[in-house]
Amino acid sequence: MHTSEIKLELFRYIDDLPDSDLKKIYNIFIKERKTKSDFWLELNDFQKQDIELGLDDLRKGNKYSFEEVLQELK
C-alpha cells in the first residue's frame, strides 16, 4: 500500500468517527508527536551529532550491516 493510499484510508476512517472518538485519536497523535520531540530534546549534543552523521551517511547511500558495525566497534 502506497503512502497516499494509507493517508486517504486514514482520512476516511477519521472522517467517519464520532466526535468523542475523534478527540481520543487526536490526543493520541499529539502525545506521540510530543514524545518524539521530547526524545530529541533529552539527547546531548554528542548523541544528536552522531545521529545526524548516521542520517547523512544514509542519504549518501552508505549503509552498513549489523555485522559490519560490530566489527567496527571491536
PQR file with spaces between the fields and no chain letter, atoms N, CA, C, O and H, PARSE charges and radii, in Angstrom:
ATOM       1  N    MET     1       0.852   -1.182    0.000 -0.4000 1.5000
ATOM       2  CA   MET     1       0.000    0.000    0.000 -0.0000 2.0000
ATOM       3  C    MET     1       0.890    1.235    0.000  0.5500 1.7000
ATOM       4  O    MET     1       1.806    1.346    0.815 -0.5500 1.4000
ATOM       5  N    HIS     2       0.626    2.144   -0.897 -0.4000 1.5000
ATOM       6  CA   HIS     2       1.407    3.373   -1.015 -0.0000 2.0000
ATOM       7  C    HIS     2       1.012    4.380    0.059  0.5500 1.7000
ATOM       8  O    HIS     2      -0.078    4.308    0.626 -0.5500 1.4000
ATOM       9  H    HIS     2      -0.118    2.053   -1.560  0.4000 1.0000
ATOM      10  N    THR     3       1.907    5.311    0.326 -0.4000 1.5000
ATOM      11  CA   THR     3       1.674    6.333    1.345 -0.0000 2.0000
ATOM      12  C    THR     3       0.392    7.108    1.083  0.5500 1.7000
ATOM      13  O    THR     3      -0.377    7.371    2.008 -0.5500 1.4000
ATOM      14  H    THR     3       2.793    5.370   -0.134  0.4000 1.0000
ATOM      15  N    SER     4       0.159    7.472   -0.161 -0.4000 1.5000
ATOM      16  CA   SER     4      -1.052    8.241   -0.479 -0.0000 2.0000
ATOM      17  C    SER     4      -2.313    7.428   -0.186  0.5500 1.7000
ATOM      18  O    SER     4      -3.320    7.978    0.259 -0.5500 1.4000
ATOM      19  H    SER     4       0.783    7.259   -0.913  0.4000 1.0000
ATOM      20  N    GLU     5      -2.255    6.133   -0.433 -0.4000 1.5000
ATOM      21  CA   GLU     5      -3.420    5.278   -0.146 -0.0000 2.0000
ATOM      22  C    GLU     5      -3.656    5.155    1.355  0.5500 1.7000
ATOM      23  O    GLU     5      -4.797    5.138    1.817 -0.5500 1.4000
ATOM      24  H    GLU     5      -1.436    5.686   -0.795  0.4000 1.0000
ATOM      25  N    ILE     6      -2.567    5.069    2.102 -0.4000 1.5000
ATOM      26  CA   ILE     6      -2.687    4.997    3.561 -0.0000 2.0000
ATOM      27  C    ILE     6      -3.296    6.282    4.104  0.5500 1.7000
ATOM      28  O    ILE     6      -4.192    6.245    4.946 -0.5500 1.4000
ATOM      29  H    ILE     6      -1.641    5.082    1.726  0.4000 1.0000
ATOM      30  N    LYS     7      -2.808    7.411    3.620 -0.4000 1.5000
ATOM      31  CA   LYS     7      -3.340    8.707    4.068 -0.0000 2.0000
ATOM      32  C    LYS     7      -4.827    8.834    3.753  0.5500 1.7000
ATOM      33  O    LYS     7      -5.608    9.304    4.581 -0.5500 1.4000
ATOM      34  H    LYS     7      -2.079    7.441    2.936  0.4000 1.0000
ATOM      35  N    LEU     8      -5.208    8.414    2.559 -0.4000 1.5000
ATOM      36  CA   LEU     8      -6.605    8.502    2.164 -0.0000 2.0000
ATOM      37  C    LEU     8      -7.470    7.599    3.035  0.5500 1.7000
ATOM      38  O    LEU     8      -8.553    7.996    3.467 -0.5500 1.4000
ATOM      39  H    LEU     8      -4.573    8.033    1.887  0.4000 1.0000
ATOM      40  N    GLU     9      -6.994    6.392    3.291 -0.4000 1.5000
ATOM      41  CA   GLU     9      -7.757    5.468    4.133 -0.0000 2.0000
ATOM      42  C    GLU     9      -7.894    6.007    5.552  0.5500 1.7000
ATOM      43  O    GLU     9      -8.961    5.916    6.160 -0.5500 1.4000
ATOM      44  H    GLU     9      -6.115    6.069    2.941  0.4000 1.0000
ATOM      45  N    LEU    10      -6.808    6.567    6.074 -0.4000 1.5000
ATOM      46  CA   LEU    10      -6.877    7.170    7.405 -0.0000 2.0000
ATOM      47  C    LEU    10      -7.839    8.356    7.430  0.5500 1.7000
ATOM      48  O    LEU    10      -8.627    8.506    8.364 -0.5500 1.4000
ATOM      49  H    LEU    10      -5.941    6.641    5.580  0.4000 1.0000
ATOM      50  N    PHE    11      -7.769    9.183    6.409 -0.4000 1.5000
ATOM      51  CA   PHE    11      -8.677   10.329    6.340 -0.0000 2.0000
ATOM      52  C    PHE    11     -10.136    9.864    6.359  0.5500 1.7000
ATOM      53  O    PHE    11     -10.959   10.403    7.099 -0.5500 1.4000
ATOM      54  H    PHE    11      -7.129    9.061    5.651  0.4000 1.0000
ATOM      55  N    ARG    12     -10.439    8.868    5.545 -0.4000 1.5000
ATOM      56  CA   ARG    12     -11.818    8.361    5.502 -0.0000 2.0000
ATOM      57  C    ARG    12     -12.245    7.794    6.844  0.5500 1.7000
ATOM      58  O    ARG    12     -13.368    8.017    7.295 -0.5500 1.4000
ATOM      59  H    ARG    12      -9.770    8.431    4.944  0.4000 1.0000
ATOM      60  N    TYR    13     -11.339    7.056    7.481 -0.4000 1.5000
ATOM      61  CA   TYR    13     -11.647    6.483    8.782 -0.0000 2.0000
ATOM      62  C    TYR    13     -11.902    7.590    9.806  0.5500 1.7000
ATOM      63  O    TYR    13     -12.886    7.550   10.545 -0.5500 1.4000
ATOM      64  H    TYR    13     -10.426    6.875    7.115  0.4000 1.0000
ATOM      65  N    ILE    14     -11.009    8.573    9.840 -0.4000 1.5000
ATOM      66  CA   ILE    14     -11.145    9.684   10.790 -0.0000 2.0000
ATOM      67  C    ILE    14     -12.391   10.499   10.506  0.5500 1.7000
ATOM      68  O    ILE    14     -13.074   10.940   11.431 -0.5500 1.4000
ATOM      69  H    ILE    14     -10.210    8.606    9.240  0.4000 1.0000
ATOM      70  N    ASP    15     -12.690   10.700    9.234 -0.4000 1.5000
ATOM      71  CA   ASP    15     -13.860   11.485    8.849 -0.0000 2.0000
ATOM      72  C    ASP    15     -15.165   10.846    9.331  0.5500 1.7000
ATOM      73  O    ASP    15     -16.144   11.549    9.579 -0.5500 1.4000
ATOM      74  H    ASP    15     -12.136   10.341    8.483  0.4000 1.0000
ATOM      75  N    ASP    16     -15.182    9.539    9.462 -0.4000 1.5000
ATOM      76  CA   ASP    16     -16.390    8.835    9.898 -0.0000 2.0000
ATOM      77  C    ASP    16     -16.501    8.682   11.411  0.5500 1.7000
ATOM      78  O    ASP    16     -17.511    8.179   11.904 -0.5500 1.4000
ATOM      79  H    ASP    16     -14.386    8.968    9.261  0.4000 1.0000
ATOM      80  N    LEU    17     -15.500    9.099   12.141 -0.4000 1.5000
ATOM      81  CA   LEU    17     -15.512    8.916   13.597 -0.0000 2.0000
ATOM      82  C    LEU    17     -16.485    9.870   14.279  0.5500 1.7000
ATOM      83  O    LEU    17     -16.643   11.014   13.851 -0.5500 1.4000
ATOM      84  H    LEU    17     -14.679    9.507   11.740  0.4000 1.0000
ATOM      85  N    PRO    18     -17.137    9.399   15.339 -0.5600 1.5000
ATOM      86  CA   PRO    18     -17.927   10.321   16.167  0.2800 2.0000
ATOM      87  C    PRO    18     -16.974   11.281   16.888  0.5500 1.7000
ATOM      88  O    PRO    18     -15.799   10.966   17.075 -0.5500 1.4000
ATOM      89  N    ASP    19     -17.475   12.437   17.286 -0.4000 1.5000
ATOM      90  CA   ASP    19     -16.634   13.467   17.899 -0.0000 2.0000
ATOM      91  C    ASP    19     -15.811   12.951   19.076  0.5500 1.7000
ATOM      92  O    ASP    19     -14.635   13.290   19.204 -0.5500 1.4000
ATOM      93  H    ASP    19     -18.430   12.693   17.134  0.4000 1.0000
ATOM      94  N    SER    20     -16.416   12.137   19.933 -0.4000 1.5000
ATOM      95  CA   SER    20     -15.686   11.657   21.114 -0.0000 2.0000
ATOM      96  C    SER    20     -14.489   10.800   20.711  0.5500 1.7000
ATOM      97  O    SER    20     -13.419   10.913   21.310 -0.5500 1.4000
ATOM      98  H    SER    20     -17.371   11.861   19.830  0.4000 1.0000
ATOM      99  N    ASP    21     -14.659    9.948   19.706 -0.4000 1.5000
ATOM     100  CA   ASP    21     -13.549    9.122   19.233 -0.0000 2.0000
ATOM     101  C    ASP    21     -12.509    9.962   18.504  0.5500 1.7000
ATOM     102  O    ASP    21     -11.311    9.695   18.596 -0.5500 1.4000
ATOM     103  H    ASP    21     -15.528    9.857   19.220  0.4000 1.0000
ATOM     104  N    LEU    22     -12.968   10.968   17.787 -0.4000 1.5000
ATOM     105  CA   LEU    22     -12.049   11.851   17.083 -0.0000 2.0000
ATOM     106  C    LEU    22     -11.116   12.545   18.068  0.5500 1.7000
ATOM     107  O    LEU    22      -9.919   12.667   17.812 -0.5500 1.4000
ATOM     108  H    LEU    22     -13.941   11.185   17.713  0.4000 1.0000
ATOM     109  N    LYS    23     -11.658   12.994   19.183 -0.4000 1.5000
ATOM     110  CA   LYS    23     -10.841   13.655   20.202 -0.0000 2.0000
ATOM     111  C    LYS    23      -9.825   12.690   20.797  0.5500 1.7000
ATOM     112  O    LYS    23      -8.695   13.084   21.086 -0.5500 1.4000
ATOM     113  H    LYS    23     -12.631   12.894   19.391  0.4000 1.0000
ATOM     114  N    LYS    24     -10.211   11.434   20.984 -0.4000 1.5000
ATOM     115  CA   LYS    24      -9.280   10.430   21.504 -0.0000 2.0000
ATOM     116  C    LYS    24      -8.127   10.206   20.521  0.5500 1.7000
ATOM     117  O    LYS    24      -6.962   10.157   20.917 -0.5500 1.4000
ATOM     118  H    LYS    24     -11.128   11.114   20.749  0.4000 1.0000
ATOM     119  N    ILE    25      -8.462   10.072   19.250 -0.4000 1.5000
ATOM     120  CA   ILE    25      -7.443    9.865   18.222 -0.0000 2.0000
ATOM     121  C    ILE    25      -6.521   11.078   18.150  0.5500 1.7000
ATOM     122  O    ILE    25      -5.302   10.934   18.047 -0.5500 1.4000
ATOM     123  H    ILE    25      -9.408   10.112   18.928  0.4000 1.0000
ATOM     124  N    TYR    26      -7.092   12.242   18.202 -0.4000 1.5000
ATOM     125  CA   TYR    26      -6.305   13.473   18.170 -0.0000 2.0000
ATOM     126  C    TYR    26      -5.302   13.504   19.321  0.5500 1.7000
ATOM     127  O    TYR    26      -4.129   13.820   19.121 -0.5500 1.4000
ATOM     128  H    TYR    26      -8.081   12.359   18.285  0.4000 1.0000
ATOM     129  N    ASN    27      -5.763   13.176   20.518 -0.4000 1.5000
ATOM     130  CA   ASN    27      -4.885   13.180   21.686 -0.0000 2.0000
ATOM     131  C    ASN    27      -3.762   12.154   21.548  0.5500 1.7000
ATOM     132  O    ASN    27      -2.642   12.403   21.994 -0.5500 1.4000
ATOM     133  H    ASN    27      -6.715   12.919   20.681  0.4000 1.0000
ATOM     134  N    ILE    28      -4.046   11.015   20.942 -0.4000 1.5000
ATOM     135  CA   ILE    28      -3.011   10.010   20.714 -0.0000 2.0000
ATOM     136  C    ILE    28      -1.940   10.560   19.782  0.5500 1.7000
ATOM     137  O    ILE    28      -0.748   10.411   20.052 -0.5500 1.4000
ATOM     138  H    ILE    28      -4.956   10.813   20.580  0.4000 1.0000
ATOM     139  N    PHE    29      -2.352   11.192   18.690 -0.4000 1.5000
ATOM     140  CA   PHE    29      -1.394   11.766   17.744 -0.0000 2.0000
ATOM     141  C    PHE    29      -0.554   12.857   18.398  0.5500 1.7000
ATOM     142  O    PHE    29       0.661   12.901   18.209 -0.5500 1.4000
ATOM     143  H    PHE    29      -3.320   11.312   18.471  0.4000 1.0000
ATOM     144  N    ILE    30      -1.184   13.727   19.156 -0.4000 1.5000
ATOM     145  CA   ILE    30      -0.468   14.816   19.810 -0.0000 2.0000
ATOM     146  C    ILE    30       0.531   14.259   20.819  0.5500 1.7000
ATOM     147  O    ILE    30       1.668   14.726   20.889 -0.5500 1.4000
ATOM     148  H    ILE    30      -2.171   13.692   19.310  0.4000 1.0000
ATOM     149  N    LYS    31       0.120   13.279   21.587 -0.4000 1.5000
ATOM     150  CA   LYS    31       1.010   12.661   22.570 -0.0000 2.0000
ATOM     151  C    LYS    31       2.202   12.017   21.871  0.5500 1.7000
ATOM     152  O    LYS    31       3.337   12.164   22.323 -0.5500 1.4000
ATOM     153  H    LYS    31      -0.803   12.899   21.530  0.4000 1.0000
ATOM     154  N    GLU    32       1.957   11.312   20.783 -0.4000 1.5000
ATOM     155  CA   GLU    32       3.038   10.656   20.034 -0.0000 2.0000
ATOM     156  C    GLU    32       4.023   11.688   19.488  0.5500 1.7000
ATOM     157  O    GLU    32       5.236   11.495   19.563 -0.5500 1.4000
ATOM     158  H    GLU    32       1.034   11.193   20.416  0.4000 1.0000
ATOM     159  N    ARG    33       3.507   12.761   18.950 -0.4000 1.5000
ATOM     160  CA   ARG    33       4.381   13.807   18.401 -0.0000 2.0000
ATOM     161  C    ARG    33       5.225   14.440   19.496  0.5500 1.7000
ATOM     162  O    ARG    33       6.415   14.681   19.293 -0.5500 1.4000
ATOM     163  H    ARG    33       2.521   12.917   18.889  0.4000 1.0000
ATOM     164  N    LYS    34       4.633   14.712   20.650 -0.4000 1.5000
ATOM     165  CA   LYS    34       5.369   15.305   21.761 -0.0000 2.0000
ATOM     166  C    LYS    34       6.418   14.336   22.294  0.5500 1.7000
ATOM     167  O    LYS    34       7.518   14.748   22.663 -0.5500 1.4000
ATOM     168  H    LYS    34       3.666   14.516   20.815  0.4000 1.0000
ATOM     169  N    THR    35       6.081   13.061   22.333 -0.4000 1.5000
ATOM     170  CA   THR    35       7.020   12.053   22.821 -0.0000 2.0000
ATOM     171  C    THR    35       8.257   12.015   21.952  0.5500 1.7000
ATOM     172  O    THR    35       9.377   11.948   22.459 -0.5500 1.4000
ATOM     173  H    THR    35       5.188   12.727   22.032  0.4000 1.0000
ATOM     174  N    LYS    36       8.060   12.059   20.636 -0.4000 1.5000
ATOM     175  CA   LYS    36       9.210   12.033   19.739 -0.0000 2.0000
ATOM     176  C    LYS    36      10.047   13.294   19.884  0.5500 1.7000
ATOM     177  O    LYS    36      11.275   13.215   19.899 -0.5500 1.4000
ATOM     178  H    LYS    36       7.151   12.114   20.224  0.4000 1.0000
ATOM     179  N    SER    37       9.417   14.444   19.992 -0.4000 1.5000
ATOM     180  CA   SER    37      10.194   15.672   20.118 -0.0000 2.0000
ATOM     181  C    SER    37      10.864   15.739   21.487  0.5500 1.7000
ATOM     182  O    SER    37      11.973   16.262   21.600 -0.5500 1.4000
ATOM     183  H    SER    37       8.419   14.509   19.980  0.4000 1.0000
ATOM     184  N    ASP    38      10.216   15.221   22.523 -0.4000 1.5000
ATOM     185  CA   ASP    38      10.824   15.186   23.848 -0.0000 2.0000
ATOM     186  C    ASP    38      12.070   14.307   23.832  0.5500 1.7000
ATOM     187  O    ASP    38      13.071   14.629   24.472 -0.5500 1.4000
ATOM     188  H    ASP    38       9.316   14.796   22.431  0.4000 1.0000
ATOM     189  N    PHE    39      12.009   13.210   23.107 -0.4000 1.5000
ATOM     190  CA   PHE    39      13.147   12.309   22.995 -0.0000 2.0000
ATOM     191  C    PHE    39      14.361   13.064   22.452  0.5500 1.7000
ATOM     192  O    PHE    39      15.458   12.952   23.000 -0.5500 1.4000
ATOM     193  H    PHE    39      11.196   12.948   22.587  0.4000 1.0000
ATOM     194  N    TRP    40      14.172   13.818   21.399 -0.4000 1.5000
ATOM     195  CA   TRP    40      15.271   14.563   20.789 -0.0000 2.0000
ATOM     196  C    TRP    40      15.838   15.587   21.770  0.5500 1.7000
ATOM     197  O    TRP    40      17.052   15.777   21.841 -0.5500 1.4000
ATOM     198  H    TRP    40      13.281   13.909   20.954  0.4000 1.0000
ATOM     199  N    LEU    41      14.963   16.243   22.520 -0.4000 1.5000
ATOM     200  CA   LEU    41      15.413   17.260   23.470 -0.0000 2.0000
ATOM     201  C    LEU    41      16.218   16.658   24.617  0.5500 1.7000
ATOM     202  O    LEU    41      17.035   17.346   25.229 -0.5500 1.4000
ATOM     203  H    LEU    41      13.976   16.089   22.462  0.4000 1.0000
ATOM     204  N    GLU    42      15.994   15.384   24.912 -0.4000 1.5000
ATOM     205  CA   GLU    42      16.701   14.728   26.008 -0.0000 2.0000
ATOM     206  C    GLU    42      18.111   14.283   25.618  0.5500 1.7000
ATOM     207  O    GLU    42      18.918   13.954   26.488 -0.5500 1.4000
ATOM     208  H    GLU    42      15.330   14.825   24.415  0.4000 1.0000
ATOM     209  N    LEU    43      18.409   14.272   24.334 -0.4000 1.5000
ATOM     210  CA   LEU    43      19.731   13.847   23.884 -0.0000 2.0000
ATOM     211  C    LEU    43      20.751   14.952   24.095  0.5500 1.7000
ATOM     212  O    LEU    43      20.431   16.137   23.999 -0.5500 1.4000
ATOM     213  H    LEU    43      17.754   14.539   23.628  0.4000 1.0000
ATOM     214  N    ASN    44      21.995   14.549   24.387 -0.4000 1.5000
ATOM     215  CA   ASN    44      23.047   15.563   24.491 -0.0000 2.0000
ATOM     216  C    ASN    44      23.570   15.867   23.087  0.5500 1.7000
ATOM     217  O    ASN    44      23.215   15.185   22.126 -0.5500 1.4000
ATOM     218  H    ASN    44      22.256   13.586   24.464  0.4000 1.0000
ATOM     219  N    ASP    45      24.407   16.883   22.975 -0.4000 1.5000
ATOM     220  CA   ASP    45      24.902   17.318   21.663 -0.0000 2.0000
ATOM     221  C    ASP    45      25.684   16.221   20.947  0.5500 1.7000
ATOM     222  O    ASP    45      25.582   16.085   19.728 -0.5500 1.4000
ATOM     223  H    ASP    45      24.695   17.437   23.756  0.4000 1.0000
ATOM     224  N    PHE    46      26.458   15.442   21.687 -0.4000 1.5000
ATOM     225  CA   PHE    46      27.230   14.357   21.094 -0.0000 2.0000
ATOM     226  C    PHE    46      26.300   13.312   20.461  0.5500 1.7000
ATOM     227  O    PHE    46      26.549   12.854   19.346 -0.5500 1.4000
ATOM     228  H    PHE    46      26.541   15.552   22.678  0.4000 1.0000
ATOM     229  N    GLN    47      25.236   12.940   21.170 -0.4000 1.5000
ATOM     230  CA   GLN    47      24.283   11.964   20.651 -0.0000 2.0000
ATOM     231  C    GLN    47      23.571   12.498   19.410  0.5500 1.7000
ATOM     232  O    GLN    47      23.410   11.778   18.424 -0.5500 1.4000
ATOM     233  H    GLN    47      25.034   13.312   22.076  0.4000 1.0000
ATOM     234  N    LYS    48      23.151   13.747   19.457 -0.4000 1.5000
ATOM     235  CA   LYS    48      22.484   14.358   18.310 -0.0000 2.0000
ATOM     236  C    LYS    48      23.410   14.388   17.099  0.5500 1.7000
ATOM     237  O    LYS    48      22.987   14.100   15.979 -0.5500 1.4000
ATOM     238  H    LYS    48      23.282   14.332   20.257  0.4000 1.0000
ATOM     239  N    GLN    49      24.674   14.736   17.327 -0.4000 1.5000
ATOM     240  CA   GLN    49      25.642   14.806   16.240 -0.0000 2.0000
ATOM     241  C    GLN    49      25.846   13.424   15.615  0.5500 1.7000
ATOM     242  O    GLN    49      25.922   13.301   14.392 -0.5500 1.4000
ATOM     243  H    GLN    49      25.018   14.970   18.237  0.4000 1.0000
ATOM     244  N    ASP    50      25.933   12.386   16.449 -0.4000 1.5000
ATOM     245  CA   ASP    50      26.101   11.024   15.923 -0.0000 2.0000
ATOM     246  C    ASP    50      24.899   10.594   15.091  0.5500 1.7000
ATOM     247  O    ASP    50      25.059    9.960   14.048 -0.5500 1.4000
ATOM     248  H    ASP    50      25.871   12.486   17.442  0.4000 1.0000
ATOM     249  N    ILE    51      23.717   10.929   15.540 -0.4000 1.5000
ATOM     250  CA   ILE    51      22.509   10.584   14.784 -0.0000 2.0000
ATOM     251  C    ILE    51      22.503   11.313   13.450  0.5500 1.7000
ATOM     252  O    ILE    51      22.190   10.720   12.418 -0.5500 1.4000
ATOM     253  H    ILE    51      23.587   11.443   16.387  0.4000 1.0000
ATOM     254  N    GLU    52      22.847   12.593   13.465 -0.4000 1.5000
ATOM     255  CA   GLU    52      22.890   13.369   12.224 -0.0000 2.0000
ATOM     256  C    GLU    52      23.933   12.804   11.251  0.5500 1.7000
ATOM     257  O    GLU    52      23.694   12.749   10.045 -0.5500 1.4000
ATOM     258  H    GLU    52      23.101   13.075   14.304  0.4000 1.0000
ATOM     259  N    LEU    53      25.093   12.384   11.783 -0.4000 1.5000
ATOM     260  CA   LEU    53      26.116   11.778   10.931 -0.0000 2.0000
ATOM     261  C    LEU    53      25.607   10.486   10.297  0.5500 1.7000
ATOM     262  O    LEU    53      25.855   10.218    9.121 -0.5500 1.4000
ATOM     263  H    LEU    53      25.287   12.429   12.763  0.4000 1.0000
ATOM     264  N    GLY    54      24.895    9.693   11.091 -0.4000 1.5000
ATOM     265  CA   GLY    54      24.317    8.456   10.564 -0.0000 2.0000
ATOM     266  C    GLY    54      23.291    8.724    9.484  0.5500 1.7000
ATOM     267  O    GLY    54      23.260    8.028    8.469 -0.5500 1.4000
ATOM     268  H    GLY    54      24.694    9.910   12.046  0.4000 1.0000
ATOM     269  N    LEU    55      22.458    9.717    9.688 -0.4000 1.5000
ATOM     270  CA   LEU    55      21.454   10.076    8.683 -0.0000 2.0000
ATOM     271  C    LEU    55      22.112   10.597    7.412  0.5500 1.7000
ATOM     272  O    LEU    55      21.654   10.303    6.308 -0.5500 1.4000
ATOM     273  H    LEU    55      22.484   10.283   10.512  0.4000 1.0000
ATOM     274  N    ASP    56      23.190   11.375    7.566 -0.4000 1.5000
ATOM     275  CA   ASP    56      23.929   11.851    6.390 -0.0000 2.0000
ATOM     276  C    ASP    56      24.511   10.682    5.605  0.5500 1.7000
ATOM     277  O    ASP    56      24.470   10.670    4.375 -0.5500 1.4000
ATOM     278  H    ASP    56      23.561   11.614    8.463  0.4000 1.0000
ATOM     279  N    ASP    57      25.052    9.700    6.322 -0.4000 1.5000
ATOM     280  CA   ASP    57      25.570    8.500    5.663 -0.0000 2.0000
ATOM     281  C    ASP    57      24.485    7.802    4.851  0.5500 1.7000
ATOM     282  O    ASP    57      24.714    7.396    3.712 -0.5500 1.4000
ATOM     283  H    ASP    57      25.085    9.709    7.322  0.4000 1.0000
ATOM     284  N    LEU    58      23.304    7.666    5.448 -0.4000 1.5000
ATOM     285  CA   LEU    58      22.195    7.013    4.743 -0.0000 2.0000
ATOM     286  C    LEU    58      21.798    7.792    3.495  0.5500 1.7000
ATOM     287  O    LEU    58      21.543    7.201    2.445 -0.5500 1.4000
ATOM     288  H    LEU    58      23.118    7.995    6.374  0.4000 1.0000
ATOM     289  N    ARG    59      21.746    9.107    3.608 -0.4000 1.5000
ATOM     290  CA   ARG    59      21.394    9.941    2.456 -0.0000 2.0000
ATOM     291  C    ARG    59      22.402    9.788    1.318  0.5500 1.7000
ATOM     292  O    ARG    59      22.051    9.884    0.142 -0.5500 1.4000
ATOM     293  H    ARG    59      21.952    9.587    4.460  0.4000 1.0000
ATOM     294  N    LYS    60      23.658    9.549    1.689 -0.4000 1.5000
ATOM     295  CA   LYS    60      24.714    9.376    0.692 -0.0000 2.0000
ATOM     296  C    LYS    60      24.759    7.946    0.150  0.5500 1.7000
ATOM     297  O    LYS    60      25.567    7.631   -0.724 -0.5500 1.4000
ATOM     298  H    LYS    60      23.944    9.471    2.644  0.4000 1.0000
ATOM     299  N    GLY    61      23.889    7.092    0.674 -0.4000 1.5000
ATOM     300  CA   GLY    61      23.850    5.709    0.200 -0.0000 2.0000
ATOM     301  C    GLY    61      24.784    4.778    0.946  0.5500 1.7000
ATOM     302  O    GLY    61      24.924    3.616    0.566 -0.5500 1.4000
ATOM     303  H    GLY    61      23.233    7.348    1.384  0.4000 1.0000
ATOM     304  N    ASN    62      25.421    5.258    1.991 -0.4000 1.5000
ATOM     305  CA   ASN    62      26.310    4.416    2.788 -0.0000 2.0000
ATOM     306  C    ASN    62      25.500    3.658    3.825  0.5500 1.7000
ATOM     307  O    ASN    62      25.016    4.230    4.801 -0.5500 1.4000
ATOM     308  H    ASN    62      25.307    6.203    2.299  0.4000 1.0000
ATOM     309  N    LYS    63      25.364    2.363    3.595 -0.4000 1.5000
ATOM     310  CA   LYS    63      24.594    1.534    4.526 -0.0000 2.0000
ATOM     311  C    LYS    63      25.498    0.436    5.054  0.5500 1.7000
ATOM     312  O    LYS    63      26.321   -0.110    4.319 -0.5500 1.4000
ATOM     313  H    LYS    63      25.757    1.898    2.802  0.4000 1.0000
ATOM     314  N    TYR    64      25.344    0.119    6.313 -0.4000 1.5000
ATOM     315  CA   TYR    64      26.193   -0.872    6.957 -0.0000 2.0000
ATOM     316  C    TYR    64      25.322   -1.944    7.607  0.5500 1.7000
ATOM     317  O    TYR    64      24.276   -1.647    8.184 -0.5500 1.4000
ATOM     318  H    TYR    64      24.676    0.562    6.910  0.4000 1.0000
ATOM     319  N    SER    65      25.765   -3.178    7.504 -0.4000 1.5000
ATOM     320  CA   SER    65      25.040   -4.266    8.152 -0.0000 2.0000
ATOM     321  C    SER    65      25.361   -4.256    9.641  0.5500 1.7000
ATOM     322  O    SER    65      26.315   -3.617   10.085 -0.5500 1.4000
ATOM     323  H    SER    65      26.614   -3.419    7.035  0.4000 1.0000
ATOM     324  N    PHE    66      24.561   -4.962   10.384 -0.4000 1.5000
ATOM     325  CA   PHE    66      24.780   -5.075   11.824 -0.0000 2.0000
ATOM     326  C    PHE    66      26.160   -5.681   12.097  0.5500 1.7000
ATOM     327  O    PHE    66      26.872   -5.245   13.002 -0.5500 1.4000
ATOM     328  H    PHE    66      23.786   -5.482   10.024  0.4000 1.0000
ATOM     329  N    GLU    67      26.524   -6.691   11.301 -0.4000 1.5000
ATOM     330  CA   GLU    67      27.815   -7.354   11.467 -0.0000 2.0000
ATOM     331  C    GLU    67      28.970   -6.387   11.207  0.5500 1.7000
ATOM     332  O    GLU    67      29.978   -6.414   11.913 -0.5500 1.4000
ATOM     333  H    GLU    67      25.945   -7.045   10.566  0.4000 1.0000
ATOM     334  N    GLU    68      28.818   -5.530   10.192 -0.4000 1.5000
ATOM     335  CA   GLU    68      29.872   -4.542    9.899 -0.0000 2.0000
ATOM     336  C    GLU    68      30.046   -3.558   11.049  0.5500 1.7000
ATOM     337  O    GLU    68      31.165   -3.170   11.381 -0.5500 1.4000
ATOM     338  H    GLU    68      27.999   -5.508    9.619  0.4000 1.0000
ATOM     339  N    VAL    69      28.953   -3.167   11.641 -0.4000 1.5000
ATOM     340  CA   VAL    69      29.013   -2.242   12.771 -0.0000 2.0000
ATOM     341  C    VAL    69      29.716   -2.916   13.952  0.5500 1.7000
ATOM     342  O    VAL    69      30.560   -2.307   14.608 -0.5500 1.4000
ATOM     343  H    VAL    69      28.043   -3.482   11.371  0.4000 1.0000
ATOM     344  N    LEU    70      29.364   -4.172   14.217 -0.4000 1.5000
ATOM     345  CA   LEU    70      30.002   -4.887   15.313 -0.0000 2.0000
ATOM     346  C    LEU    70      31.502   -5.015   15.093  0.5500 1.7000
ATOM     347  O    LEU    70      32.284   -4.845   16.029 -0.5500 1.4000
ATOM     348  H    LEU    70      28.678   -4.667   13.684  0.4000 1.0000
ATOM     349  N    GLN    71      31.911   -5.314   13.856 -0.4000 1.5000
ATOM     350  CA   GLN    71      33.334   -5.420   13.545 -0.0000 2.0000
ATOM     351  C    GLN    71      34.036   -4.090   13.760  0.5500 1.7000
ATOM     352  O    GLN    71      35.157   -4.054   14.268 -0.5500 1.4000
ATOM     353  H    GLN    71      31.276   -5.451   13.095  0.4000 1.0000
ATOM     354  N    GLU    72      33.393   -3.004   13.380 -0.4000 1.5000
ATOM     355  CA   GLU    72      33.973   -1.672   13.560 -0.0000 2.0000
ATOM     356  C    GLU    72      34.147   -1.350   15.038  0.5500 1.7000
ATOM     357  O    GLU    72      35.135   -0.731   15.434 -0.5500 1.4000
ATOM     358  H    GLU    72      32.483   -3.033   12.967  0.4000 1.0000
ATOM     359  N    LEU    73      33.189   -1.770   15.846 -0.4000 1.5000
ATOM     360  CA   LEU    73      33.260   -1.494   17.279 -0.0000 2.0000
ATOM     361  C    LEU    73      34.359   -2.296   17.971  0.5500 1.7000
ATOM     362  O    LEU    73      34.913   -1.859   18.980 -0.5500 1.4000
ATOM     363  H    LEU    73      32.387   -2.273   15.524  0.4000 1.0000
ATOM     364  N    LYS    74      34.670   -3.470   17.425 -0.4000 1.5000
ATOM     365  CA   LYS    74      35.744   -4.307   18.010 -0.0000 2.0000
ATOM     366  C    LYS    74      37.046   -3.695   17.679  0.5500 1.7000
ATOM     367  O    LYS    74      38.091   -4.221   18.063 -0.5500 1.4000
ATOM     368  H    LYS    74      34.220   -3.825   16.606  0.4000 1.0000
